[in-house]
Amino acid sequence: MHDLQMIVHKIISERIKVDEQMQVATIIDKLPNSWKEFQKGLRHKQSKLSIINLVARLQIEEEDRKQDKKNEALANNTYANHANILQGNSNANSNGAKKWNQG
């Protein structure tokens, strides 16, 4: 996004008029590789997107990605805790009582 901001500031400072659809296309092309699938969807709709709509979609996608990361981390943590519980229970006999190893 920093590169995009630099380009925008340069265009503004030079007082260059740029068509809104060109701006939308440029922003879409500047998205990171990790956004490739989202980028493809935007390209099909770019002729109908305004800058305001594009920014709103980008913000929503960014929030969704953050939430997905949180959910993934939570799921991984839950899985690890579940594995630890199962490993701790592996010392139990069929009645659920702990087996004690005597030296």
BALOBA-1460 file (C-alpha; in Angstrom, 3 decimals):
// residues 103
<rec num="1" residu="m" x="0.000" y="0.000" z="0.000"/>
<rec num="2" residu="h" x="2.942" y="2.326" z="0.579"/>
<rec num="3" residu="d" x="3.883" y="2.191" z="-3.124"/>
<rec num="4" residu="l" x="0.322" y="3.058" z="-4.027"/>
<rec num="5" residu="q" x="0.300" y="6.039" z="-1.674"/>
<rec num="6" residu="m" x="3.539" y="7.323" z="-3.187"/>
<rec num="7" residu="i" x="2.073" y="7.113" z="-6.691"/>
<rec num="8" residu="v" x="-1.099" y="8.919" z="-5.623"/>
<rec num="9" residu="h" x="0.859" y="11.732" z="-3.944"/>
<rec num="10" residu="k" x="3.041" y="12.137" z="-7.029"/>
<rec num="11" residu="i" x="-0.021" y="12.354" z="-9.288"/>
<rec num="12" residu="i" x="-1.673" y="14.884" z="-6.989"/>
<rec num="13" residu="s" x="1.457" y="17.013" z="-6.684"/>
<rec num="14" residu="e" x="1.857" y="17.080" z="-10.478"/>
<rec num="15" residu="r" x="-1.851" y="17.938" z="-10.847"/>
<rec num="16" residu="i" x="-2.313" y="15.132" z="-13.352"/>
<rec num="17" residu="k" x="-5.888" y="14.173" z="-14.140"/>
<rec num="18" residu="v" x="-6.365" y="10.401" z="-14.122"/>
<rec num="19" residu="d" x="-9.604" y="8.690" z="-15.081"/>
<rec num="20" residu="e" x="-11.270" y="6.947" z="-12.130"/>
<rec num="21" residu="q" x="-11.355" y="3.596" z="-13.943"/>
<rec num="22" residu="m" x="-7.603" y="3.878" z="-14.518"/>
<rec num="23" residu="q" x="-7.139" y="4.517" z="-10.808"/>
<rec num="24" residu="v" x="-9.269" y="1.477" z="-9.942"/>
<rec num="25" residu="a" x="-7.308" y="-0.722" z="-12.364"/>
<rec num="26" residu="t" x="-3.987" y="0.521" z="-10.971"/>
<rec num="27" residu="i" x="-5.003" y="-0.164" z="-7.375"/>
<rec num="28" residu="i" x="-6.195" y="-3.667" z="-8.283"/>
<rec num="29" residu="d" x="-2.906" y="-4.384" z="-10.082"/>
<rec num="30" residu="k" x="-0.898" y="-3.233" z="-7.044"/>
<rec num="31" residu="l" x="-2.480" y="-5.764" z="-4.673"/>
<rec num="32" residu="p" x="-0.031" y="-8.292" z="-3.176"/>
<rec num="33" residu="n" x="0.300" y="-11.819" z="-4.576"/>
<rec num="34" residu="s" x="-1.481" y="-13.237" z="-1.535"/>
<rec num="35" residu="w" x="-4.622" y="-11.437" z="-2.758"/>
<rec num="36" residu="k" x="-4.497" y="-13.054" z="-6.223"/>
<rec num="37" residu="e" x="-7.947" y="-14.725" z="-6.070"/>
<rec num="38" residu="f" x="-9.582" y="-11.574" z="-4.728"/>
<rec num="39" residu="q" x="-7.761" y="-9.575" z="-7.400"/>
<rec num="40" residu="k" x="-9.185" y="-11.793" z="-10.158"/>
<rec num="41" residu="g" x="-12.720" y="-11.176" z="-8.931"/>
<rec num="42" residu="l" x="-12.151" y="-7.428" z="-8.824"/>
<rec num="43" residu="r" x="-10.782" y="-7.356" z="-12.359"/>
<rec num="44" residu="h" x="-14.044" y="-8.770" z="-13.683"/>
<rec num="45" residu="k" x="-15.969" y="-6.000" z="-11.914"/>
<rec num="46" residu="q" x="-13.516" y="-3.108" z="-12.260"/>
<rec num="47" residu="s" x="-15.518" y="-1.283" z="-14.944"/>
<rec num="48" residu="k" x="-18.398" y="-0.996" z="-12.458"/>
<rec num="49" residu="l" x="-16.284" y="-0.055" z="-9.413"/>
<rec num="50" residu="s" x="-15.705" y="3.448" z="-8.142"/>
<rec num="51" residu="i" x="-12.720" y="4.290" z="-5.957"/>
<rec num="52" residu="i" x="-15.012" y="4.502" z="-2.928"/>
<rec num="53" residu="n" x="-16.518" y="1.068" z="-3.621"/>
<rec num="54" residu="l" x="-13.087" y="-0.434" z="-4.243"/>
<rec num="55" residu="v" x="-11.694" y="0.936" z="-0.985"/>
<rec num="56" residu="a" x="-14.725" y="-0.417" z="0.887"/>
<rec num="57" residu="r" x="-14.234" y="-3.875" z="-0.661"/>
<rec num="58" residu="l" x="-10.523" y="-3.807" z="0.186"/>
<rec num="59" residu="q" x="-11.268" y="-2.901" z="3.805"/>
<rec num="60" residu="i" x="-13.827" y="-5.698" z="4.097"/>
<rec num="61" residu="e" x="-11.417" y="-8.216" z="2.570"/>
<rec num="62" residu="e" x="-8.626" y="-7.098" z="4.888"/>
<rec num="63" residu="e" x="-10.872" y="-7.500" z="7.941"/>
<rec num="64" residu="d" x="-11.985" y="-10.942" z="6.718"/>
<rec num="65" residu="r" x="-8.363" y="-12.001" z="6.303"/>
<rec num="66" residu="k" x="-7.494" y="-10.790" z="9.808"/>
<rec num="67" residu="q" x="-10.454" y="-12.700" z="11.234"/>
<rec num="68" residu="d" x="-9.465" y="-15.821" z="9.285"/>
<rec num="69" residu="k" x="-5.953" y="-15.628" z="10.768"/>
<rec num="70" residu="k" x="-7.381" y="-15.277" z="14.283"/>
<rec num="71" residu="n" x="-9.729" y="-18.214" z="13.725"/>
<rec num="72" residu="e" x="-6.907" y="-20.329" z="12.309"/>
<rec num="73" residu="a" x="-4.663" y="-19.528" z="15.274"/>
<rec num="74" residu="l" x="-7.494" y="-20.355" z="17.663"/>
<rec num="75" residu="a" x="-8.190" y="-23.639" z="15.875"/>
<rec num="76" residu="n" x="-4.499" y="-24.570" z="15.953"/>
<rec num="77" residu="n" x="-4.329" y="-23.751" z="19.655"/>
<rec num="78" residu="t" x="-7.487" y="-25.775" z="20.346"/>
<rec num="79" residu="y" x="-6.085" y="-28.711" z="18.369"/>
<rec num="80" residu="a" x="-2.792" y="-28.548" z="20.297"/>
<rec num="81" residu="n" x="-4.647" y="-28.430" z="23.631"/>
<rec num="82" residu="h" x="-6.837" y="-31.361" z="22.587"/>
<rec num="83" residu="a" x="-3.743" y="-33.351" z="21.601"/>
<rec num="84" residu="n" x="-2.160" y="-32.596" z="24.982"/>
<rec num="85" residu="i" x="-5.296" y="-33.741" z="26.799"/>
<rec num="86" residu="l" x="-5.385" y="-36.972" z="24.813"/>
<rec num="87" residu="q" x="-1.706" y="-37.549" z="25.437"/>
<rec num="88" residu="g" x="-2.225" y="-36.955" z="29.161"/>
<rec num="89" residu="n" x="-5.096" y="-39.472" z="29.164"/>
<rec num="90" residu="s" x="-3.018" y="-42.156" z="27.473"/>
<rec num="91" residu="n" x="-1.821" y="-43.236" z="30.910"/>
<rec num="92" residu="a" x="-5.374" y="-44.085" z="32.012"/>
<rec num="93" residu="n" x="-6.708" y="-47.660" z="32.033"/>
<rec num="94" residu="s" x="-10.061" y="-48.717" z="30.564"/>
<rec num="95" residu="n" x="-11.872" y="-47.618" z="33.753"/>
<rec num="96" residu="g" x="-10.437" y="-44.147" z="33.447"/>
<rec num="97" residu="a" x="-8.153" y="-44.634" z="36.448"/>
<rec num="98" residu="k" x="-4.556" y="-43.595" z="36.110"/>
<rec num="99" residu="k" x="-1.924" y="-46.278" z="35.869"/>
<rec num="100" residu="w" x="0.953" y="-45.721" z="38.166"/>
<rec num="101" residu="n" x="4.318" y="-46.991" z="37.160"/>
<rec num="102" residu="q" x="6.277" y="-48.330" z="40.041"/>
<rec num="103" residu="g" x="9.989" y="-47.904" z="39.761"/>
